[in-house]
Amino acid sequence: MRQVPEWVLATHNPGKIKELTGLLTPRGIVLRSAADFSLSEPDETETTFAGNAALKARAVMEATGLTALADDSGLSVTALGGAPGVYSADWAGEPRDFDRAMGRVWTELADSGSTDRSAAFVCTLALLEPGGEPRFYEGRVGGTIVWPPRGEGGFGYDPIFVPEGENRTFAEMGADEKKALSHRGRALAALMAAEFGS
């Protein structure tokens, strides 16, 4: 395995920082965050997960001169035409309130008249080295939307999402269980296999 440089994770989200640090640290990668450098978050103006991930990675790489790792992720609900998708965080408003966002998902599902509760969490990672072009890795986990929210763990929409093959929400799982199933974990596994052969 080649020497791994210090990476900067392009987020201020403590949930993402904790989850990605937990996945990367065992592999000997030193991970810092945009918050460590007091960087502001760029406006996510793209309409795809890959576009937003690349935008965030470029902003952090240019500010720090270090390899940047950015992700854009969200919940894609089939009956809502893939919404909230790249706007998953926007649905939580400012300040972020995911109880409100989860309520909106359920209300819009009810209003849709559809009985389809299938959904997927999607994550696209962009890895950008100074002077290079971003490399993209996607992870996806299918599942079902449930109501009311269940569990105290996780973050975001985790309390209303039951992954395929499970009867518990992500928020009812321990961190290690979720990590083994999560969209972010799958995206990172794809990245590590391609970048480091492991």
BANU-777037 format. One line per field, with one value per residue: residue number from 1; residue in one letter; chain; y, x, z of N, C-alpha, C, O in turn. Coordinates in Angstrom, 1 decimal. Each point is the difference from the previous one (the first is absolute). Layout:
! BANU-777037
num = (NUM,...) $
residuo = (a,...) $
cadena = (A,...) $
n.y = (Y,...) $
n.x = (X,...) $
n.z = (Z,...) $
ca.y = (Y,...) $
ca.x = (X,...) $
ca.z = (Z,...) $
c.y = (Y,...) $
c.x = (X,...) $
c.z = (Z,...) $
o.y = (Y,...) $
o.x = (X,...) $
o.z = (Z,...) $
//
This chain:
! BANU-777037
num = (1,2,3,4,5,6,7,8,9,10,11,12,13,14,15,16,17,18,19,20,21,22,23,24,25,26,27,28,29,30,31,32,33,34,35,36,37,38,39,40,41,42,43,44,45,46,47,48,49,50,51,52,53,54,55,56,57,58,59,60,61,62,63,64,65,66,67,68,69,70,71,72,73,74,75,76,77,78,79,80,81,82,83,84,85,86,87,88,89,90,91,92,93,94,95,96,97,98,99,100,101,102,103,104,105,106,107,108,109,110,111,112,113,114,115,116,117,118,119,120,121,122,123,124,125,126,127,128,129,130,131,132,133,134,135,136,137,138,139,140,141,142,143,144,145,146,147,148,149,150,151,152,153,154,155,156,157,158,159,160,161,162,163,164,165,166,167,168,169,170,171,172,173,174,175,176,177,178,179,180,181,182,183,184,185,186,187,188,189,190,191,192,193,194,195,196,197,198) $
residuo = (m,r,q,v,p,e,w,v,l,a,t,h,n,p,g,k,i,k,e,l,t,g,l,l,t,p,r,g,i,v,l,r,s,a,a,d,f,s,l,s,e,p,d,e,t,e,t,t,f,a,g,n,a,a,l,k,a,r,a,v,m,e,a,t,g,l,t,a,l,a,d,d,s,g,l,s,v,t,a,l,g,g,a,p,g,v,y,s,a,d,w,a,g,e,p,r,d,f,d,r,a,m,g,r,v,w,t,e,l,a,d,s,g,s,t,d,r,s,a,a,f,v,c,t,l,a,l,l,e,p,g,g,e,p,r,f,y,e,g,r,v,g,g,t,i,v,w,p,p,r,g,e,g,g,f,g,y,d,p,i,f,v,p,e,g,e,n,r,t,f,a,e,m,g,a,d,e,k,k,a,l,s,h,r,g,r,a,l,a,a,l,m,a,a,e,f,g,s) $
cadena = (A,A,A,A,A,A,A,A,A,A,A,A,A,A,A,A,A,A,A,A,A,A,A,A,A,A,A,A,A,A,A,A,A,A,A,A,A,A,A,A,A,A,A,A,A,A,A,A,A,A,A,A,A,A,A,A,A,A,A,A,A,A,A,A,A,A,A,A,A,A,A,A,A,A,A,A,A,A,A,A,A,A,A,A,A,A,A,A,A,A,A,A,A,A,A,A,A,A,A,A,A,A,A,A,A,A,A,A,A,A,A,A,A,A,A,A,A,A,A,A,A,A,A,A,A,A,A,A,A,A,A,A,A,A,A,A,A,A,A,A,A,A,A,A,A,A,A,A,A,A,A,A,A,A,A,A,A,A,A,A,A,A,A,A,A,A,A,A,A,A,A,A,A,A,A,A,A,A,A,A,A,A,A,A,A,A,A,A,A,A,A,A,A,A,A,A,A,A) $
n.y = (-1.2,0.9,1.1,-0.5,1.0,1.8,-1.0,0.9,-0.3,-0.6,0.0,0.6,-1.1,1.0,0.6,1.8,1.9,0.4,0.8,2.2,1.5,0.1,1.4,2.2,0.8,-0.9,1.7,0.7,-0.2,1.2,-0.4,1.2,1.6,-0.3,-1.6,-2.0,-0.2,-1.0,-2.2,1.7,-0.1,-1.4,1.8,-0.9,0.6,-1.4,-0.8,0.3,-2.2,-1.1,0.4,-1.0,-2.1,-0.3,0.2,-1.7,-1.7,0.4,-0.1,-2.1,-1.1,0.8,-0.9,-2.1,-0.1,0.0,-1.8,0.2,0.2,-0.5,1.0,-1.5,1.1,-2.1,1.4,-2.1,1.8,-2.2,-0.6,-0.1,-2.0,-1.4,0.7,1.8,-2.2,0.7,-0.7,-1.8,0.5,0.0,-2.2,-0.2,0.6,2.0,-1.1,-0.8,-0.4,-1.2,1.2,1.9,-0.1,-0.5,1.7,1.2,-0.8,0.2,2.0,0.4,-0.8,1.0,1.7,-1.1,-0.4,1.0,-1.8,1.3,-2.0,-0.7,-1.1,2.1,-1.5,2.2,-1.5,2.3,-1.8,1.8,-1.3,1.4,-1.0,0.4,1.7,-0.5,-2.2,1.4,-0.7,-1.0,0.7,-1.7,1.4,-2.2,1.4,-2.1,1.1,-0.1,0.9,1.0,-1.2,1.4,2.2,-0.8,0.0,-1.2,-2.1,-0.5,-0.3,2.2,-0.7,0.5,1.9,1.1,-0.2,-0.8,-0.2,0.4,-1.0,2.0,-0.3,-0.1,1.5,1.4,1.1,-1.5,1.1,-2.1,1.1,-1.3,0.0,1.7,0.1,-1.4,1.3,1.0,1.4,0.9,-1.2,0.2,1.8,0.0,-1.1,1.1,1.5,-0.7,-0.6,1.7,0.8,-1.2,0.2,1.9) $
n.x = (0.8,-1.4,1.9,-0.5,-0.7,1.2,-1.5,-0.7,-0.6,-0.6,1.0,-2.2,-0.4,-1.0,-2.1,-0.3,-0.2,-1.9,-1.8,-0.1,-0.7,-2.3,-0.9,0.0,-1.2,-2.1,-1.0,-0.6,-2.3,1.6,-1.3,0.1,-0.2,-1.8,-1.2,0.7,-1.3,-1.4,0.0,0.2,-2.0,1.2,-0.1,-1.6,1.8,1.3,0.3,2.3,-0.7,-0.4,-2.0,-1.8,-0.4,-0.8,-2.2,-1.3,-0.5,-1.4,-2.1,-0.9,-0.8,-1.9,-1.8,-0.5,-1.1,-1.9,1.2,-1.0,-0.8,-0.8,-1.3,-0.7,-1.1,-0.7,-1.6,0.3,-1.3,0.0,-0.8,2.1,-0.4,-0.2,-2.2,1.1,0.2,0.1,-2.2,1.3,2.0,0.1,0.1,2.2,0.2,-1.1,1.4,2.1,-1.4,1.5,0.1,1.1,2.2,0.7,0.1,1.9,1.8,0.3,0.8,2.2,1.1,0.1,1.4,1.9,-0.4,2.0,-0.3,0.3,0.6,-0.5,1.7,0.7,1.3,-0.1,1.5,0.1,1.3,0.6,0.9,0.5,0.9,1.4,-1.3,-1.2,-0.2,-1.8,0.5,-0.9,-1.0,-0.6,-1.2,-0.3,-1.5,-0.1,-1.8,-0.1,-1.5,1.2,-1.8,0.9,0.5,1.7,-0.3,1.5,-0.1,2.2,-0.5,-0.3,0.6,2.0,-0.4,0.8,2.1,-1.6,1.9,0.7,-2.0,-0.8,0.6,2.2,-0.8,0.1,-2.0,-0.9,0.8,0.8,1.2,0.4,-1.6,-0.2,1.5,-0.8,-1.3,1.1,-1.7,-0.5,-1.4,-2.2,-1.0,-0.7,-1.9,-1.9,-0.8,-1.1,-2.1,-1.5,-0.9,-1.5,-1.8,-1.1) $
n.z = (0.0,-1.5,-0.5,2.1,-1.9,0.6,1.4,-1.9,2.1,-2.1,2.0,-0.1,-1.9,1.8,-0.7,-1.2,1.1,1.1,-1.1,-0.6,1.6,0.4,-1.6,0.5,1.7,-0.1,-1.2,2.1,-0.1,-1.0,1.8,-1.9,1.6,-1.3,1.0,-0.7,-1.9,1.4,-0.6,-1.4,1.0,-1.2,-1.2,1.3,-1.2,1.1,-2.1,0.2,0.2,-2.0,-1.0,0.9,-0.8,-2.0,-0.2,0.7,-1.4,-1.6,0.6,0.2,-1.8,-1.0,1.1,-0.7,-2.0,1.2,0.5,-2.0,2.1,-2.1,1.6,-1.5,1.6,-0.4,0.7,-0.5,-0.1,0.5,2.0,1.0,-1.0,1.8,-0.2,0.8,0.3,-2.2,-0.3,-0.3,-0.9,-2.2,-0.7,0.0,-2.2,0.3,1.3,-0.2,-1.7,1.1,1.9,0.1,0.4,2.1,1.4,-0.2,1.0,2.3,0.8,-0.2,1.8,2.0,0.3,0.6,2.2,0.1,-1.3,-1.9,0.9,-2.1,0.9,-0.3,1.1,-0.2,-0.8,0.0,-0.6,1.3,-1.6,1.7,-1.8,1.7,-0.6,1.8,-0.6,-0.1,2.1,-1.8,1.8,-1.3,1.4,0.0,0.9,-0.8,-0.8,2.3,-1.3,1.7,0.7,1.5,0.2,-1.2,2.2,1.1,-1.0,-0.2,-2.1,0.4,-2.0,1.0,0.9,-1.8,0.9,-1.4,1.2,-2.1,-0.1,-0.4,2.2,-0.5,1.5,-1.8,-0.2,-1.4,-1.7,0.2,1.5,1.7,1.6,1.4,1.7,1.6,1.2,1.6,-0.1,2.0,1.4,-0.5,0.8,2.2,0.4,-0.5,1.5,1.8,-0.4,0.0,2.0,1.1,-1.4,0.7) $
ca.y = (1.2,1.2,1.0,0.8,1.3,0.5,0.4,0.9,-0.3,1.2,0.2,0.4,-0.9,-0.8,-1.4,-0.5,0.0,-1.2,-1.2,-0.2,-0.2,-1.4,-0.9,0.3,-0.1,-1.4,-0.2,0.8,1.3,1.2,0.8,1.3,0.5,1.4,0.7,0.2,1.1,1.1,0.3,0.1,-0.9,0.6,-0.2,-1.2,0.5,-1.1,-0.7,-1.4,-0.3,0.1,1.4,0.7,-0.6,0.6,1.4,0.1,-0.4,1.0,1.2,-0.3,-0.3,1.2,0.8,-0.6,-0.6,-1.5,-0.9,0.2,-1.0,0.6,-0.9,0.5,-1.2,0.4,-1.0,0.0,-0.7,-0.4,0.6,1.5,0.3,0.1,1.0,1.3,-0.1,0.9,1.1,-0.6,1.0,1.2,-0.2,0.1,1.4,0.6,-1.0,-1.3,-0.7,-1.2,-0.4,0.7,-0.6,-1.3,0.3,0.4,-1.2,-0.8,0.7,0.0,-1.4,-0.1,0.9,-0.5,-1.0,-1.3,-0.9,-0.4,0.6,-0.3,1.1,-0.4,1.0,0.0,0.9,0.1,0.6,0.6,0.1,1.0,0.4,1.3,-0.2,-1.1,0.1,-0.9,-1.4,-0.1,-1.3,0.0,-1.1,0.1,-1.0,0.1,-0.3,0.4,1.1,-0.4,1.1,1.2,-0.2,-1.0,-0.1,1.2,0.1,0.6,1.4,0.2,-0.7,-1.4,-0.6,-0.5,-0.8,-1.4,-0.5,-1.3,-1.2,0.4,0.5,1.2,1.1,0.3,0.6,-1.0,-0.9,0.5,0.6,-1.0,-0.6,0.9,0.1,-1.2,0.1,1.3,0.6,0.7,-1.1,-0.7,0.9,0.0,-1.3,0.1,0.9,-0.7,-1.0,0.6,0.8,-0.7,-1.5,-0.7) $
ca.x = (-0.8,0.8,-0.2,-1.2,0.2,-1.1,-1.1,-0.9,-1.4,-0.7,-1.3,0.0,-1.0,0.7,-0.4,0.8,1.4,0.1,-0.1,1.1,1.2,0.0,0.3,1.3,1.0,0.6,0.9,1.2,-0.1,-0.2,-1.1,-0.4,-1.2,-0.1,-0.2,1.4,0.7,-1.0,-0.5,-1.5,-0.5,-0.5,-1.4,-0.2,-0.8,-0.2,-1.3,0.3,0.9,1.3,0.3,0.2,1.2,1.1,0.0,0.5,1.4,0.8,0.1,0.9,1.3,0.6,0.3,1.0,1.1,0.0,-1.0,-1.3,-1.0,-1.3,-1.1,-1.4,-0.9,-1.4,-1.1,-0.8,-1.2,-0.5,-1.4,0.1,0.8,1.4,0.2,0.6,1.2,1.1,-0.5,-0.3,0.3,-0.8,-1.3,0.2,0.0,1.1,1.0,-0.4,-1.0,-0.3,-1.4,-0.8,0.3,-0.6,-1.4,-0.4,0.0,-1.2,-1.1,-0.1,-0.3,-1.4,-0.7,0.3,-1.0,0.7,0.3,1.4,0.8,1.5,0.9,1.4,1.0,1.0,1.2,1.1,1.2,0.9,1.3,0.7,1.4,0.4,0.4,-0.7,-1.4,-0.7,-0.4,-1.3,-0.4,-1.4,-0.6,-1.4,-0.6,-1.5,-0.8,-1.4,-0.4,-1.0,-0.5,0.8,1.4,0.4,1.4,0.7,1.3,0.1,-0.3,-0.8,-1.3,0.1,-1.1,-1.2,0.5,0.3,0.7,-0.4,0.5,0.0,-1.3,0.3,0.5,1.4,0.2,-0.1,1.2,1.3,0.9,0.7,-1.0,-0.3,1.1,0.1,-1.1,-0.3,0.3,1.3,1.0,0.2,0.7,1.4,0.6,0.3,1.2,1.2,0.4,0.6,1.2,1.0,-0.1,-0.4) $
ca.z = (0.0,-0.1,1.1,-0.1,0.6,0.8,-0.8,0.6,-0.3,-0.3,0.7,1.4,0.6,0.9,-0.3,-1.1,0.4,0.9,-0.8,-1.0,0.8,0.5,-1.1,-0.6,0.9,0.1,-1.2,0.1,-0.7,0.9,-0.6,0.6,-0.6,-0.4,1.2,0.6,-0.6,0.0,-1.4,-0.2,-1.0,-1.2,-0.4,-0.8,-1.1,-1.0,0.1,0.2,1.1,-0.4,-0.2,1.3,0.7,-0.7,0.4,1.4,0.0,-0.7,0.9,1.1,-0.5,-0.3,1.2,0.9,-0.7,0.3,-0.6,0.6,-0.1,0.2,-0.4,0.0,0.3,0.3,0.0,-1.2,0.2,-1.4,-0.3,-0.1,-1.1,0.4,1.0,-0.1,-0.8,0.3,0.9,1.2,1.1,-0.2,0.6,1.5,0.3,0.8,0.3,-0.4,0.9,-0.7,0.3,-1.0,-1.3,0.0,0.0,-1.4,-0.8,0.2,-0.5,-1.4,-0.4,0.3,-1.0,-1.3,-0.3,-0.3,1.1,-0.1,1.1,-0.3,0.0,0.0,0.3,-1.1,0.3,-0.9,0.5,-1.0,0.6,-0.9,0.3,-0.6,-1.4,-0.7,-0.3,1.1,-0.3,0.6,0.5,0.5,0.8,0.1,0.7,-0.2,1.2,0.1,0.9,1.0,0.9,0.3,0.2,1.0,0.3,0.5,-0.5,-1.3,-0.2,-1.2,-0.3,0.5,0.8,-0.8,-1.1,0.3,-1.1,-0.5,0.8,1.4,0.5,0.8,-0.7,0.3,1.3,1.1,-0.1,0.5,-1.0,-0.8,-0.8,-1.0,-0.8,-0.9,-1.0,-0.4,-1.4,0.1,0.1,-1.3,-0.8,0.4,-0.4,-1.4,-0.1,0.5,-0.9,-1.2,0.2,0.8,-0.2,1.3) $
c.y = (1.2,0.9,0.8,1.4,0.4,0.4,0.9,-0.3,1.3,0.1,0.5,-0.9,-1.0,-1.5,-0.6,-0.1,-1.2,-1.3,-0.3,-0.2,-1.5,-1.0,0.1,-0.2,-1.4,-0.3,0.9,1.3,1.1,0.9,1.2,0.5,1.4,0.9,0.3,1.2,1.2,0.4,0.1,-1.0,0.6,-0.3,-1.2,0.4,-1.1,-0.8,-1.5,-0.2,0.2,1.5,0.7,-0.5,0.6,1.5,0.2,-0.4,1.0,1.2,-0.3,-0.3,1.3,0.9,-0.5,-0.5,-1.4,-0.7,0.1,-1.2,0.6,-1.1,0.9,-1.2,0.5,-1.2,0.1,-0.9,-0.2,0.8,1.5,0.4,0.1,1.1,-0.6,0.0,1.0,1.1,-0.5,0.9,1.2,-0.3,0.1,1.5,0.5,0.6,-1.4,-0.6,-1.2,-0.6,0.6,-0.7,-1.4,0.1,0.3,-1.2,-0.8,0.7,-0.1,-1.4,-0.2,0.7,-0.6,-1.1,-1.4,-0.8,-0.5,0.7,-0.2,1.3,-0.5,1.2,-0.1,0.9,-0.1,0.7,0.5,0.1,0.9,0.3,1.3,-0.2,-1.0,0.2,-0.9,-1.4,-0.3,-1.5,0.1,-1.2,0.2,-1.1,0.2,-0.4,0.5,1.2,-0.5,1.2,-0.6,-0.3,-0.9,0.1,1.3,0.2,0.7,1.5,0.2,-0.8,-1.5,-0.6,-0.4,-0.9,-1.4,-0.6,-1.4,-1.1,0.3,0.3,1.2,1.1,0.2,0.6,-1.0,-0.9,0.7,0.6,-1.0,-0.7,0.9,0.2,-1.1,0.1,1.3,0.3,0.6,-1.1,-0.7,0.9,0.0,-1.3,0.0,0.9,-0.8,-1.1,0.5,0.7,-0.7,-1.5,-0.7,0.4) $
c.x = (0.9,-0.2,-1.2,0.2,-1.1,-1.2,-0.9,-1.4,-0.7,-1.4,0.2,-1.0,0.6,-0.4,0.9,1.5,0.3,0.0,1.2,1.4,0.1,0.3,1.4,1.2,0.7,1.0,1.2,-0.1,-0.3,-1.1,-0.3,-1.3,0.1,-0.1,1.4,0.7,-0.9,-0.4,-1.5,-0.4,-0.5,-1.5,0.0,-0.9,-0.2,-1.3,0.2,0.9,1.5,0.5,0.2,1.2,1.2,0.2,0.7,1.5,1.0,0.2,1.0,1.4,0.7,0.3,1.1,1.3,0.1,-1.0,-1.3,-0.9,-1.4,-1.1,-1.2,-0.9,-1.4,-0.9,-0.8,-1.2,-0.7,-1.3,0.1,1.0,1.5,0.2,0.1,1.4,1.1,-0.5,-0.4,0.2,-0.9,-1.4,0.0,0.0,1.2,-0.6,-0.5,-1.0,-0.5,-1.4,-1.0,0.2,-0.7,-1.5,-0.5,0.0,-1.2,-1.3,-0.2,-0.3,-1.5,-0.8,0.2,-1.1,0.7,0.2,1.5,0.8,1.5,0.8,1.4,0.8,1.1,1.2,0.9,1.2,0.9,1.4,0.8,1.4,0.4,0.5,-0.7,-1.4,-0.7,-0.3,-1.2,-0.3,-1.4,-0.3,-1.5,-0.6,-1.5,-0.7,-1.4,-0.1,-1.0,-0.4,-0.7,1.5,0.3,1.5,0.6,1.4,0.0,-0.2,-0.8,-1.2,0.1,-1.2,-1.2,0.5,0.4,0.7,-0.5,0.6,-0.1,-1.5,0.2,0.4,1.5,0.2,-0.2,1.2,1.2,0.8,0.6,-0.9,-0.3,1.1,0.2,-1.0,0.0,0.5,1.4,1.1,0.3,0.7,1.5,0.7,0.4,1.2,1.2,0.4,0.7,1.3,1.1,0.0,-0.4,-1.4) $
c.z = (0.0,1.2,-0.2,0.6,0.9,-0.9,0.8,-0.4,-0.1,0.6,1.4,0.8,1.0,-0.2,-1.1,0.4,0.9,-0.8,-0.9,0.8,0.5,-1.1,-0.5,1.0,0.1,-1.2,0.1,-0.7,1.0,-0.6,0.8,-0.7,-0.4,1.3,0.7,-0.6,-0.1,-1.4,0.0,-1.0,-1.2,-0.3,-0.9,-1.2,-1.1,0.2,0.1,1.2,-0.4,-0.2,1.3,0.7,-0.6,0.4,1.4,0.1,-0.5,0.9,1.1,-0.5,-0.3,1.2,0.8,-0.8,0.3,-0.8,0.7,-0.3,0.4,-0.3,-0.1,0.1,0.3,-0.1,-1.3,0.2,-1.3,-0.3,-0.1,-1.2,0.3,1.0,1.4,-0.8,0.4,0.9,1.4,1.2,0.0,0.6,1.5,0.4,0.7,1.2,-0.4,1.0,-0.8,0.4,-1.0,-1.4,-0.1,-0.1,-1.4,-0.9,0.2,-0.5,-1.5,-0.6,0.1,-1.1,-1.5,-0.4,-0.3,1.3,0.0,1.0,-0.2,-0.1,-0.1,0.6,-1.0,0.5,-1.1,0.6,-1.1,0.7,-1.0,0.5,-0.6,-1.4,-0.8,-0.3,1.0,-0.6,0.9,0.4,0.6,0.8,0.1,0.9,-0.1,1.3,-0.1,1.0,1.0,0.8,1.1,0.1,1.1,0.2,0.4,-0.6,-1.4,-0.1,-1.3,0.0,0.6,0.7,-0.8,-1.1,0.5,-1.2,-0.4,0.9,1.5,0.4,0.9,-0.8,0.3,1.3,1.2,0.0,0.7,-1.1,-0.9,-0.9,-1.2,-1.0,-1.1,-1.2,-0.7,-1.4,0.1,0.2,-1.3,-1.0,0.4,-0.3,-1.4,-0.2,0.5,-0.9,-1.2,0.2,0.7,-0.1,1.2,0.3) $
o.y = (0.1,-0.2,0.6,0.1,-0.7,0.7,0.0,0.0,0.8,0.0,0.0,0.2,-0.9,-0.9,-1.1,-0.9,-0.7,-0.9,-1.1,-0.8,-0.6,-1.0,-1.0,-0.5,-0.1,-0.9,0.0,0.7,-0.2,0.5,-0.1,-0.6,0.8,1.1,1.0,0.6,1.0,1.2,-0.8,-0.4,1.0,-1.0,-0.1,-0.2,0.3,0.1,-0.8,1.0,0.6,0.4,0.8,0.8,0.4,0.5,0.9,0.6,0.3,0.5,0.9,0.5,0.2,0.7,0.7,-0.2,-0.6,0.5,0.0,-0.5,0.5,-0.8,1.0,-1.0,1.1,-1.1,1.1,-1.2,0.9,0.5,0.7,1.1,0.8,0.1,-1.1,1.0,0.1,0.8,0.6,0.1,0.5,1.0,0.2,0.3,-0.7,0.8,-0.2,-0.1,0.1,-0.9,-0.6,-0.2,-0.3,-0.7,-0.4,-0.1,-0.4,-0.7,-0.2,-0.2,-0.6,-0.5,0.3,-0.2,-1.0,0.5,-0.8,1.3,0.2,1.0,-1.2,1.2,-1.1,1.1,-1.1,1.1,-0.6,0.7,-0.4,0.6,0.3,-0.9,-0.2,1.2,-1.1,-0.2,0.3,-0.9,0.8,-1.1,1.1,-1.2,1.1,-0.6,0.3,0.0,-0.7,1.1,-0.9,-1.2,0.0,0.0,1.1,1.1,0.5,0.7,-1.0,0.0,-0.8,-1.1,-0.7,-0.3,-0.2,-0.2,-0.8,0.0,-0.9,0.3,0.5,-0.2,-0.6,-0.3,0.3,-0.9,1.2,-0.3,0.2,-0.3,-0.4,0.0,0.2,-0.6,0.1,-0.5,-0.2,0.2,-0.4,-0.5,0.0,0.0,-0.5,-0.4,0.1,-0.2,-0.6,-0.1,0.2,-0.7,-1.2,-0.4) $
o.x = (1.0,-1.0,-0.3,0.4,-1.0,0.3,0.0,-0.3,-0.1,-1.0,1.1,-0.2,0.8,0.9,0.5,0.6,1.0,0.8,0.5,0.8,1.1,0.6,0.6,1.0,1.2,0.8,0.8,1.1,-0.8,0.2,-0.1,-0.4,0.9,0.5,0.2,0.9,0.3,-0.2,-0.7,0.8,-0.8,-0.5,0.7,-1.3,-0.7,-0.6,-1.0,0.6,0.8,1.1,1.0,0.7,0.9,1.1,0.8,0.8,1.0,1.1,0.8,1.0,1.2,1.0,0.7,1.0,1.0,-1.0,-0.1,0.0,-0.1,0.2,-0.2,0.2,-0.2,0.4,-0.4,0.1,-0.3,-0.1,-1.0,0.5,0.7,1.2,-0.5,0.4,0.4,0.9,-0.7,-0.8,-0.4,-0.6,-1.1,-0.1,1.0,-1.0,-1.2,0.3,-0.9,-0.5,-0.9,-1.0,-0.6,-0.7,-1.0,-0.8,-0.7,-0.9,-1.0,-0.6,-0.7,-1.0,-0.9,-0.2,-0.7,0.2,0.4,0.1,0.8,-0.5,0.3,-0.3,0.5,-0.3,0.4,-0.2,0.0,0.1,0.1,0.1,-0.5,0.8,0.3,-0.5,0.6,-0.3,-0.1,0.4,-0.3,0.4,-0.4,0.5,-0.6,0.6,-0.5,0.6,-1.0,0.7,-0.8,0.4,-0.6,0.7,-0.4,0.6,-1.1,0.1,-0.2,-0.8,-0.9,-0.3,-0.9,-0.9,0.9,-0.6,-0.5,1.1,0.4,-0.8,-0.9,0.5,0.6,1.0,0.4,0.1,0.1,-0.2,0.1,0.3,-0.1,-0.2,0.4,0.2,-0.6,1.0,0.8,1.1,1.1,0.8,0.9,1.2,1.1,0.9,1.1,1.2,0.9,1.0,1.2,0.8,0.4,-0.5) $
o.z = (0.7,0.7,-1.0,1.1,0.1,-1.0,1.2,-1.2,1.0,-0.7,0.6,1.2,-0.5,0.3,0.1,-0.3,-0.2,0.2,-0.1,-0.5,0.0,0.3,-0.4,-0.4,0.1,0.1,-1.0,-0.2,0.9,-1.1,1.3,-1.0,0.5,0.0,0.6,0.6,-0.6,-0.2,0.6,-0.9,0.0,0.5,-1.0,0.1,-1.0,1.1,-0.1,0.4,0.8,0.4,0.1,0.7,0.7,0.2,0.2,0.7,0.5,0.1,0.4,0.7,0.3,0.0,0.7,0.7,-0.5,-0.5,1.2,-1.1,1.1,-0.9,0.6,-0.8,0.3,-0.4,-0.3,0.1,-0.8,-1.1,-0.5,0.0,-0.7,0.5,0.2,-0.4,1.2,0.5,0.7,0.9,1.0,0.6,0.6,1.2,0.2,-0.1,0.0,1.2,-0.9,-0.7,-0.4,-0.7,-1.1,-0.7,-0.5,-0.9,-1.0,-0.6,-0.5,-1.0,-0.9,-0.6,-0.8,-1.2,-0.2,1.1,0.9,0.0,0.9,-0.5,0.2,-0.3,-0.3,0.6,-0.5,0.6,-1.1,1.0,-1.2,1.1,-1.1,-0.3,-1.2,0.2,0.5,-1.1,1.2,-0.7,0.9,-0.3,0.0,-0.1,0.4,0.9,-1.1,1.0,-0.4,0.0,-0.2,-0.1,1.1,-0.9,-0.4,0.2,-0.5,1.0,-0.7,0.9,-0.3,-0.1,0.5,-0.9,0.9,-1.1,0.8,0.4,0.8,-0.8,0.6,-1.1,0.9,0.7,1.1,0.8,0.2,-1.2,-1.2,-1.2,-1.1,-1.2,-1.1,-1.0,-1.1,-0.5,-1.0,-0.6,-0.3,-0.8,-0.9,-0.3,-0.4,-0.8,-0.7,-0.2,-0.5,-0.8,-0.3,0.6,0.2,1.1) $
//
